[in-house]
Amino acid sequence: MSERVRQKCSHSEEKYQTNISLETLDSGCLNSATVCGVDWTTLPDDTVIQLFSYLNYRDRASLASTCRTFRLLGSLPCLWGSLDLRSYKFDTAAAVSLSLRCKNLQRLKFPGAGSADAIVSLQARELREISGDFCRDITDAALSVIAARHEMLESIHLGPDPCERISSDAIKALAYCCPRLRRLWMSGVKEANGDAINALAKHCRQLMELGFVESDNIDEVALGNLSSLKFLSVAGTRNLKWGSVAQVWSRLPQLVGLDVSRTDVNLSSITRFLSLSRNLKVLIALNCPVFEGEVDRNTMHNNKGRILLTLFSDIVKGVASLFADNLESVTDVFQHWKEIRNGDKNLDEVVVWIEWAISHSLLRIAENNLKEFDDFWLTQGAAVLLSLLQSSQEEVQERAATAVATFVVIDDEDATVHCQRAEAILCGDGIRMLLNLARSCQEVLQSEAAKAIANLSIDSKVAKAVAESGGIDILANLAKSTNRLVAEEAAGGLWNLSVGDEHKGAIAEAGGVKALVDLIFKWPPSSTDVLLERATGALANLGADEKCSMEVALAGGIHALVMLARTCKFEGVQEQAARALANLAAHGDSNSINAAIGQEAGALEALVQLTYSQNEGVSRQEAAGALWNLSFDDKNREAISAVGGVEALVALAQSSLDASQGLQERAAGALWGLSVSETNSTAIGRQGGIAPLIALASSDVEDVHETAAGALWNLAFYRDNALRIIQDDGVQPLVHLCSSSNSKMARFMAALALVYMFDGRIDLAVPVGPSPSSQGSSKSLNIDGVGRMALKHVEEFVSSFYEPQTFNAAAATLVPTALAQIAEEIRIPEAGHLRCSGAEIDRYVRMLRDPSSILKSCSAFALLQFTMPGGRHAMHHSCLLQKAGAARVLRATAAASTAPIQAKIFTKIVLRNLENHHEVSS
């Protein structure tokens, strides 16, 4: 499957956001709070408030709408001190509806530029912290207005996407309007000049943490005036003059932590920081190529009590040295810190900052996905990420989960993961940690954890661990989420887990099938709908299992998939919908789904139209595969033809000659399926379908030429088509297959096609009219000479199954076990799937009467294959032989002194097969 892996990206989140409407938040009594005789309003207020705190905003609003008591409790200020609106469409209308609850709001996370304009409408004058994602379009003006209306702000975080439209003007406005500012962290600001930074130094005297990361124009000298700074991050920032930087920043009196990761800092500057900074405790320099190229790694261990964290140092031991006496016993450093916190506020600030800085840099390193970091990830990077997953900071947990989802992926197009990295997460108990995060009530955390689980589950060992740890139930529940992004990641997890056969049943038992089908009805198609692609991809995998296919049908999956095939314009959804219908239809006579798909309004028309898709063959390939499977049903076969299926598939076969092997096989297969009926077979010949099938029969790819041989076998049964095959130079490719293919099935069907063509129905010299591929020309063919050559190769094919000693012994003794032994030795198992009509069986019986020993032997060999016990249609063929009175002809052939020994033994085995089927049926 494609497109199963989703990495962190910076596209707009608008299409994933759910509206927070006035009606949702302020609805009246929707139903009684008394359910099943239990009066929930009698619960203590504290219990109800605690219950509210565990819910997301939509569920909180739904619970509040049940009665006036819950509505009152759900509006209490203690429940609205913090808002995370990143998963919602937060605009002015939503802000107005929330404003009555937000008078005491202190912490707000918002999604992007459009939401920035709405923050003012919340009227949250007590706001202390704001954090915005996808802030690429936030302007100086918007940020200045926010600052002017919220002078109590202490923490501002904008990123990780670049704030390309924020410049020094907005930074100055923050300095003037927010004097209590203690923390400012921005990614990719356009510039921060000396005036702006000096304004921060003058007006924000409590500013203790500053981050200008991944930016271009920062006045590094002015940063030396921020005397209150404890923590400074310039990770990823370019164009810094390190010669002056080290001298100036080393004089910052309060500086405790400095992050210069992913910059071009050099060894000299690192050495100055470590030797000159008075209070510096932690210097983080992850992925600094210049420094790493200059340093002697063996000499960087003694830093006068200061900690230097690099890719080549032991990060866990480095951080643990801040607070642990026995470094050897610490493996999960941040979890260990949570357990032993000793009330040291300053040390707590340092560890919290380290978590924040390291999680950000590791995510950026993971996104770059460079092979040179393999050793780092395996030796310590994975372990650090696992420790960060247990951080007390939700933002750090989110970034760590996203980094896990990203660093494990080698190629997201081919859904390839790094097995050693995935198993490092598995061995470090990471699956349990991620599943715990997926159970969180925070939807952003749910989606990032589900994404990591989904990507890791591409590895079969991890998939097994996820299933054994209850992950399938968790993902099935998340797929029911009202948050589109959460549902999307959960659907991706179910898609990956459903690839093999091991977990399909568990997904169905967990309600995953119904959840996936409901997703299709719940979320309308959009222009690039990843959610629907993942849901249909999972259903396609599940549909390959017979029991699960019934679950899909019962859940309304056929209607849902046909609806997508008809209406959705996104190629990924079209492809997976067609593949799902193909898999559902593949169970043949074992259930009624094949017929049900054909009866669904518009299904066949949609699949036929998809064969004309411009999607580089992928959607066309899956549509052709679906039509191939559906053509096994008699009614579907004729209905496909009625909606233009023959023309479409002939055109597809003609255009597939330079396409993928999968498309070639399915195009030939669909024509094979349609060619069962005389009407369709004749139409295929008249519309030019024979020439591309001959070309496909010449392919070196076994699956392709085997399928094409099957189609030509069906087509050759009819005289006009047989003539066209000869005219279009199809004899030689069939002879080549009959003689040289590694596939016994291809050789068998090529031999049968040649026998149909040269069993005496065609005159010795026939003027053949123009065929669609001959461009109006006509020619006279010497069929007698061509036929003798072809039948000679047929004879050689049949003789290849002849072992003289065994056959002669069987003919002399007539012991049933000897015949059974020969039957098993010459059996072609795949031939049991072939189904012949009554006319075809009659034709083989007539060949038994033919004086030609070649025709006798070939027809007897074919009937043997068609009637072997265990074959899918063996009983059907036995009934047709009985109706044709074949037993008498078979016995005569077996007893004929002039018949070749192969024909005699083959007919005796056929008679034995008929007797066995008669006993079974009676």
N, C-alpha and C positions, 0 to 999 in steps of 0.2 A: 504494500500500500504505500500512497504518497501523501505526501503532505500530512504525516501523523505527528510531526513534531512542531511545537510552537515555541520559539524563543522570545525573549523579551524584545520588544520593538517599540519604536517611538511614534507609531501612527496614532491618529486620533481615537480616543476611546468612546466617542459619542454614540457609535452604533451599539455599544455594549451596555449603555446606561439606561436605567429604568427611571421613569418619571416618579417624582414625589409630588403628588397632586393634593390640592386642598381637600378634595373629596376623600382621598385615602386617609389623610390625617385627621379630619374633622367629621367623619361620618357619624351618624347617630346610632341608635340601637339597631344593629342588623339582625340580631337574634338573641334569644334569651340566654342568660348566663347559667341557667339551670339545665344541665344535660344529664340524661339517664338518672334523674332523681337526686343528683348531687348539686348543691347550691355553692358554686365556686366563690360567690361574693362573701361567703362566711370565712374565707381564709384570712389570716392576719395580714394587715397592711404590709408589714415588713416582708412577709413571704411573697406577696404579689409583686412588690417593688423589686425584690431579688429576681423573681421570674422575668420581669420586664427587662432587667439589665442583661439577661442572657440572649435576648432576641435582637435580630436586626430591625431596622426601622420599619420596614414593610410589615413584618410580623408583629412588631410592637403596636403599630397603628391598627392592625386587624384585631389584636386582643383588646385594645382600648375601645374599639367600636362595638364590643359586645354588650356593654351596659354602662350606665352613668358612673357607677362606682369605679370600674376599671378605667374609664375615660379620665376621671379625676386623678387617679393614682398614676396613670400613664403620662400625665402632664407635669408631674412634680419636677422642680428644678434639679433635683439630685440625679435624675435620669438624663438630663440634657446638659451636663457639664462638658460633654465631649461629643463631637459629631464627626463621623467619617463618611463623607458623601462621594468618595471617589468612584463608587459603583453606580452612581445615580446621575441622572440628568438634572443638574442643579442650576436653575435659571432664576430670574427675578420672581416669577410667579411662585416657584417652590420656596424661595427665600421668604416671601411675604407670608405664605401659609405656615412657615416654621417660626416666624418672628416672635409670636406670643410665648413660645417655649424657650426662646434663646436669650432671654434677658440676662441669665447668669452663665451663658456659654463661655467657656474658657479655652477650649481646644477645638480646632477645626481643620479637617483635611478635605481638600476640594480638588475637583478634576479639571484643570486647564483654564484657559483664558476666558472662556464664556462664563465660567463660574466666578471668576475674580470680580466681574462687574456686579454679580448678585450678592457678594458678601456684605456690601453696605446695607442692602435691604433686610438683612437679618436683624439689624439694630442691636447687635451684640456688643455693647460698649465695654463689657468686661472681658473681652477676648484677650487672652494672653499668648496663645500659640496658633500659628497658621502654617499649614504644610500643603503645598500644591504640586500635583503631578502634571505632566504634559503642558508645561508653561511656556512653550516656544513662542506663543503669540501674545503673552502678557506684555503690555506696554508700560513705559514710564508713567504715563498718565494714570493708568488703572492702579498701579502699585502705589502711586502717590496719594490717590483718593483713599485707598484702603488704610494707608498709614495715617492720613489726616483724621479719619473717623474712628481710629482705634489706637488712641495714644497710650493704652495700657499694655500694648504688645511687648512681650519679652523674648519671643522666639519666632523666627521666620525661616522657613525652609522651602526653597523652590528648586525642584529638580526631580530626577536626575537628568531629564532632557534639558538641552541648552536654553537659557533665557536670552535669546538672541536680540530681543528688542528692549532689554533693560540696560540702562547705561548709568553714568554717574549722576544724572539728574534725579533718578528714582532713589539712588542710595543716599543722596543728600536729603531728600524729602523724608526718608526713613529716620535719618539722624535728627532732623529738626522736630519731627512729630512724635517719635517714640523714644524718649529719653531713658526708659526703663529697659531698653533692649539689652538682652544678655547673650543671645545666640542669633547669628545671621549666617545662613548657609545658602549659597547660590551656585548654580552650575551654568557655565558657558555665558556669563554676562558679556555684553559687548565691550564695556570698558569700566574700569574703576580708577579714576584719576586721583591725583593728590588732594584736590579740593574735597572730593567726596569722602575719601578715607580720613582726612583731617577733620571733617565735620563729624564723623563717627567718633573720633578720638575726643573731640571737644564736648559733644552733647550726650554721648552714650557712655558714661563713665563706668557703667556696670558691665560693659560688653566683655564677656570672658571667652566666648568661642566664636571664631570667624572662619568661614570657608568660602574661598573663591576658587572653585575647582573647574578644570577644563576650560579655562578662559584664555584670552589672548593678550589683553592690555591691562595689566595691573601695575599700579605704581608701588613697586616693592619697597622703595625707600620710605614712603609715607606710612607703610604698615608698621614701621619701627616706632611710630608715635602713639600706637595703641597700647599704652602702658598697662591697661587692665587685662590684656589678653592672657588667658591661660592655655588656650588651645587654638592652633592655627593650621588650616589645611589649604594647600595649594596643589593638591593632587591633580595631575594631568594638565596643569596650566603651563602655557608656553611663553617663550620670550622673556624669561626671568634672567636678570643679570646676576649670576650667582656670586661673582667676586664681591660685589657690594652687599648682596642679600645676606650672606653669612655674617658679615661684620655688623650690619644694622640689626638684624633679628636677634643676634646673640645678646644684644643689650636689653631686650625686652625683659623687665624685672620679674614678671609673674609667669612667664612662659614655661609650661610644664610638658605640653605635648605638641609635636610638630609633625605634620604629614606631608612629605614631598614625593609621594609615590607617583610613578608614571611620568616623571619629569626628566629633564636632561641634567639633573644635579650631578656634580662630579665628586671625586674622592676628597679633594681639598676642602670643599664646602662642608661635606659631612663631618670631616675631622674637626673643622672649626666649630660647628654647632656643638659637637660633643665635648670639646675642650673649653669653649668660652662661655656657653650659656650657663648662667648661675643656677637656675632652678629646674633646668630641663631634665625630665625623667624618661620620656619616651620619644624616640625618633623613628618614624615609620618611613621606610624607603623601599616599597615593594615595586618590582619591575622598573628599575632605573638603569637602563642599558649602559650609560656612560660610566656611572659609578661601579656597576658590576663588572665592567670591562677593565677598570683600573685597580680594583681592590684585590689585595691578597687575602683571601677569605680566612686563612688561618691566623691572621693577625688582628681580626676585628672582634675578638671575644672580650677583651678587657677595655671597657669604656668608662672607667671611673664611676661605677655604680649606675650608669645610665643604660637604658635598654635600647638597642638598635634592632628593629624588626625588618628583616629582608627576606627575599625568597630563599636565600641559602642559609639563613639562621634558623634555629629551632623556635618557631613562633610561640608554641605552647609553653615551652620552658621559659622563654623570655617574659611573657605576660605573667606566668605563674610566679616568677621571681619577685614580683611586686608584693605578694602576700603569702606565699607558701614557703614553709620551712623545708619540707621534703619534696623536691622537684620531681624525683623519680616516680612518686605515687600519683602525680597529677597527669591525667590524660585528657579529660574534658575540662579545660581550664575555666571557661566562663560559667559552666554549671557548678564547678567547684567553688567559684567565687560567690555565686548565689547562696550556696549552702553555708559558707563560713563568714559572711559579712559581719564585720566587727564594730560597725558604727563609725568607722573612719570616713567622714563625708568627702574629704579631699581625695582619698584613694578610690572611693566609689565613683567620683566624677571622672577620674582617669580611666578606670576600666570601662565605664559607659562610653566614653569618647573613643577608646581603642576599638570596642565592638563596632561602633558606628563607622569609623574610618576604614577598618579592615574589611568589613562587609561590602562597603562601596567599592573598594579597589578590587576585591576578589570577583565581584560581579563584572566589573569592566574587563578584567583579565579573562574571565570565562567567555564573555561576549566576543572577544577577539579570536578565541578558539585556535591559538597557535600551537603547533605540535611541540615546540620547544619547551612548553610547560608541562609535558607529560610527567616527568620525574617529580616536579613540584607537587602536582595534584596527588600522585600516588604516595609520596613520602609523607606529606603533611597537609596539603591543601584540602583534601577531602575531610580529614579529621577536624581541621579548623572550621570548615563549613558546618559539620555536624554539631560542633560546640556552639556555633552561632545560632543554629536552629533552636537552641534552648535558651536563648537570650531573654531577658525580661523586657526588652524593647520590641514591640511588634514590628516596627519598620526594619529592624535588623533581621528578625525572623523572616520577613517577607523577602528581603534581598538575598538572604542565605538560601531560601527555598528556590528563588528564581535562578540563583547561581548554580544550584544543584541541577535544576532542569536544563540549564544551558551548557554547563561544562561537560556533561555526560554525552552530549550530542556531537558526533563527528560530521555528519552530513544530514541536514534536516530535509533535503529534497528526497534522499533515498532512505530516510528513516533508519539511519545507522547510528548506533551508540558505541561508545568506548566500553567494552565489556569489563576491563580491569577497573575503570573508574566506577562503573555501576556496582561492581561487586565490592569495592571499597566502601561505598555507602551502605550496601547490604550488611557487610561484616561489622560495620560500626553502629549497627542498630538504627540506621537511618530510616528504614521503612516504618518502624514504630513511631519515630519522631514525626515524620511527615504525616502519617495517618492521624496522629494526635492534633497536628495543626489543621488538618482537613476537617476535624470535628469542631474547630473554633466557631464562634458565632460571628467572627469578623469575616466578611465576604471576600475582601481582597486577600486575606491570608488563606482562606479556603481555596481560592482560584490558583494562587501560586503553589500551594502544597499539592493540589490536584494535578497541576501541570508537571511538577517534578515527578509525581507518582506515575503519570502517564508516560513520560519520556523514559524513565527507568524501566518501566514494564516492557519495553521493547526487548530487553534482555530476559531470556526465558527463566533464568534462576531468580531474578528479581520478581518476575510475574508470579512465580510460584509462591514466593514469600508474601507478596501482596495479597494473594488469594487466601493463604493460610492465616494471615493476620486480620482477616475481616475486611480487607480493602475493597472487595467487590461490593459488599453491602454499603460501605461508605460512599463509593462512587455512584452507585445506583441512586442513593438518596440525594447526593449533590446534583445529579442530573435532573432532579425535580425542582431545583432551585428556581426562584423567580428572578434571580440575577443571571443575565445572559452569559456573562463571562464565566461565572462559576459552572453553569450548565455546560458551556462549551468545553472547558477543561475536563470536566467529568466524562463527557461523551468521548473525548480523546482518549482518556484512560480506558474506558470500556472498549473502544476500538482496538487499542493495542493488546488488551488482555484477551480479546476474542480472536486473535490471529490464529492461535493453535486450537486444537480440539479440547485441551485439558480444562478450560475454564468456561466454555460456552454454557454448559448446563448450570453452573453456579450463577452465571449472570442472569439466566432466565429465572432461576429460583429466587434470586434477590429482587425480582421485579424490574430488572434492567431492560428487558424487551419493551415492556409497556412504557417505561420512562422515556426510552429513545423514540418510540413512535409518537408519544405525546409531545416531545420536543418539536417534531415536524409540524404538528398542528398548532403548537403554542406560538412559535416564532415565525413570522412571515418571511419569505425569501427576500434577501437584499442583493446588492450587486456583487459583493464578495463575501459570501456567507460561509465562514469556516465552521460555525456551529452545525449547520445542516449537513455539510460535507462529512463531519465527524459522526454525526448521528446516523446518516445513511451508510457510511463506511462500516460502522459497527453492526448495523442491521444486515449489511451484505455478508459480513463474516459469519454472523449468527445464522443467516439463512442457509448456509452450506450444511448445517446440521439438521437432520430431518425433524427431530423433536422441536428444536428451536424454530424451525420454519413454520411449524403449526402455531407456535406461540406468536410469531410475527403476524401470521394471517388473522388469528383470533383477536389480536390487539388493534386491528385495522391497518396493519402495515402495508398491505397491498394497495389500498386506496391512497395512503400517504405517499408511497413511493411513486405511484403513477402520477399523482398530482405534481410531485417535484419534477418528474421526467417531462411532463407537459408544460409546466409554467415557469420553472426556475431557469434563469439564463446563466447562472454561474457554472462554469465547465466542470469544476470539481464535484459539485452536487449532481450534475447530470451523469457524470461518469459513475459515481457510487450508486446512484439510483438504478442505473442500467445494470450494474454488476449485482446489486441486490436482487433485482427481478430475475436475472439470469440464474443466480444461486437458488432462489426460491423455486424456480421452474425446473431445476435439475433433478428433482426427486422422482420424476416420471410417474409410473403407475402406483407408486407407494402412497401417494396422497392426491388430493384433488386440487392442489394449489396451481398446477400448470394450467388446468382448465379455467380456474378462477381468475387468473391474471388475464387470460384472453377475453373473459367476459367483462372485465372492468372497463368501463367506458373510456375510450381514448388511449388505452394502454398500447395496443399494437401500432396505432398511428404515431404515437410519440416515439416509440422505439425505431420505427422505420425512418422518421424524420431525423433522429439522432445519427443515423448512418451517413447523413450528409453533413455532419458537424465538421467545423474547421479545426477541431481540437487535435491536431497532429496525430490523429488516429486513435487516441485513448478512449474518448467517448464513443467513437464509431466502433471500436473494438468491443467494448462492453455491450453496446446495443446489438451488435451482430451476434455476440455470445448469447444474449437473452433470446433473440429470435431463433437461434439454433436450438436452444433447449425447448422453447415454446412450440417449435414445429413438430415435436414428437406427438403432440395432440392433433388428431385428425381435423377437428374444427378449427383449431388455431392455425393449422397449416393453410387451410383455404382462406381463412380470414386475413392472414398476413398477405397473401397474394392479392386479395381484393382491395387492400389499402395501398397497393403499389410496392409490395415487398420484393417481388421478383426484379422489377426494374432497379430498385434501390440497391439490392444486393449484387446484381450483375455489375452495376456501376462501381460499387464498393470493391468487388473483386478485381475489376480492371484497374482501379486506382491504387490497389494495395501491392502491386508487383514490386514497387520500390519502397514499401513501407515496412513496419515491424513484422516479425515472425508471428506475434500474437494476433495482429490484425489479419494477416494472410490466413492463418488457421481458422479463425472464426468466420471470416467471409466465406471460405470454402465450406466450412461446416454448416453455415446457415443455408447455403445453396444445396448442400447434400440433404439437409432436412426437408427442404421444400420439394426436392426432386422426387420424393417418394410417390407423389401422385402424377398421373399421366399428363394432366392439364398443365401443372407447374413445370414438369420436365420438358414438355414441348415448348412452353413459353421461355424457359431458360435458354434452350437451344436457339430459338428464333431471335432472341434479344442479344445474342452474342456472348452468352455465358460460358460457352465451351472453350473458347480460346484462352481466357485467363485461367481457367481450371487446368488446362494442359500446361500452361506456364508454371503454375503452382505445383503441378505434379512433377515438374523437372527440378524443384527445389532440393537442395542438399539437406534441408532440415526435415527430420523424420516426421514430426507432428504435422508439418505443412503438407508434405507429399502424401502422407497416409490419408489425411482428410480429403485432399483433392482426388485421390484415387477412389475413395468412397463415393464422392459425388459423380465421378465419371462412370463408375460401375452402375449407379442408378440410371444415369442418362443414357448409357449405351443399350439399355434394355429396349429402347424405342428406335425403330429403323432410321428415321430421319436424323436423330441425334448420332446414331452410330456412323452414318455417312458423314456427318459434319466432323466428327472426331477424326475420321480417316482423312477427310479433305484438309483439316487444319493441322495435319502432320502430328496427330496425337498418338499414333501407333507406337512410334519409336520411344517416346517417354514412358508409355505403359509397359513396353517390352523391357526397358531398362529397369523400371521398378520391379517387375516380375522376376527379373534375374538378379538384381544387385542390391535392393534395399535391405537394410538391417532389420526392418520391421516385417515380421511374418504377416501381420495384418495388411500392410501395404502390398506385399507380394501377392497375397491371397486375393485382395479386391482387384488388383490390376489384372490378375489371371482371369477372374470372373468377367471383368469388362471385356477383355480380349475374346473370351469364349462367346459372350453375347454378340460381339461384332462379327464373328467368323464361324457361326454355327450353321450356316447355309441359308440364311434368310435373304442375303444380299446377292444380286446377280454378279456373275464373274466380271463383267465390265459395265459399269454404270456411269452415264454422264451425270455428274453431280452439279446441281445449280449453285449459284453464288451464296455464300454464307456471310453473316455480318462481318466476319473478320477477313474475308477474301477480297473486299473492296470491288465487288461486281464481277470478278473474273470467274470463269468456270473451267473445269479440267476433267479429263477422263482418267480414271484410276484403274490400275490392274489389281483388283482386289484379290484375285486368286493367288498371285505371288506374294502379296503382303500378308494374306491370311495364312499361307503355309509357314512363313517365317514366324509369325506371331504364335501360332499353335505349337510350333516346335519349342518355343520358350515356355509355353504353358506346360507342355509335356515334361520339360526339364524341372519345372517347379514342382509338379506333382511327384515326380520320381525322386526328388530330394528327400521326401518323407518315406521312401521305400528302403527297407533294410532286408535284403534277400533271405538271409538265414532265418530271421524271425518270421517273415511272412510265409516262407515255405513250410516252416515247422507248424505254424498256425493252420495253414491250409491242409496239412497232412493229418493233424490230430483233431482239429475242430473243437479243442478244449476251450470253454468259455473264458477261462482265466487268461489264455493266450491272446484272445481277441481284446479283452479288457486292457491287457498290458500294452498292446499296440495302440489302442484308442487313446490311452493316456499319453503315450510317447509322441503321437502326432497331433495331439489336440492343440488348437490355437485358442487360448482362453478368451481373448478379446472378441473372437468370432461369435461367442454366445450372446453378445449384445446386438448382433445384426438381426433384423426382422424382414422377412420376405413376404410378399403378397402371394395369393393363390395362383396368380398368373405366372409368377416367377417359379414357384414350386412345380407347376405343370411343365414349365419349360425344362427344368432339370430332369424331370421324369422322361420327357421326350428325348433328351440327350442320351439317357441310358439305353434307349432303343436304337440310337444312331450307330451305323457301322464303324464310325471313327473310334478307334481305341482311346484317342486323346480325349474326346468329348465324354466317352463313358467314364474314364478314370477321373476326369475333373469334376463331372457332375456328382459322382459317387463320393468323392472327397468333400465337395461342398455340402452335400446332404448330411454327411457324417458330422461336420462341424456344426451345422444348424440344429442337429438333434441330440447333441451330447448332453447327458443328464447334468443338471445344474445351470445350463444355459438359460438366460433370461427369457428367451422366446422358444425354448425347446419344445414345450408342450404345444404351443401354437403351431409350430412347423409339423409336429407329429400328426396333429388333427388334419392339417391341410394334405399331408401325404396320404392319410387314410381316405379322405374324400376323393383324392385323385386316383385311388386304386393302385397305389404305388407298390404295395407289398408284392403283388404278382410280378411286376417288372423287376423289382429288386431280387426276388428269388430266382427269376430267369437269368439275370445277369450273374448272380453268384454261382449258378450252375453251368453257365455257358462255357464250353471247352475253348472257344475262340477268344474269350475275354481275357485281358491281361490280369495277372495275379493281383495287381494293386486294386483294380476295379472289383474283383471278387471279394477280397478281404474287406475293402471299404463298404461294399453293399451288405456283407454279413454283419458288420458292426452297426450299420444303419438299422437293419432288421432287429438286431438285439436291442438297440435304443428304443425302437418303436414298441417292442414287447415290454420293456421296462416302464415306458410311459403309460401303456395300456394298463399294466398292473397297478400303477400309482393312481390312475384316474378311476379305476374300478374299486 
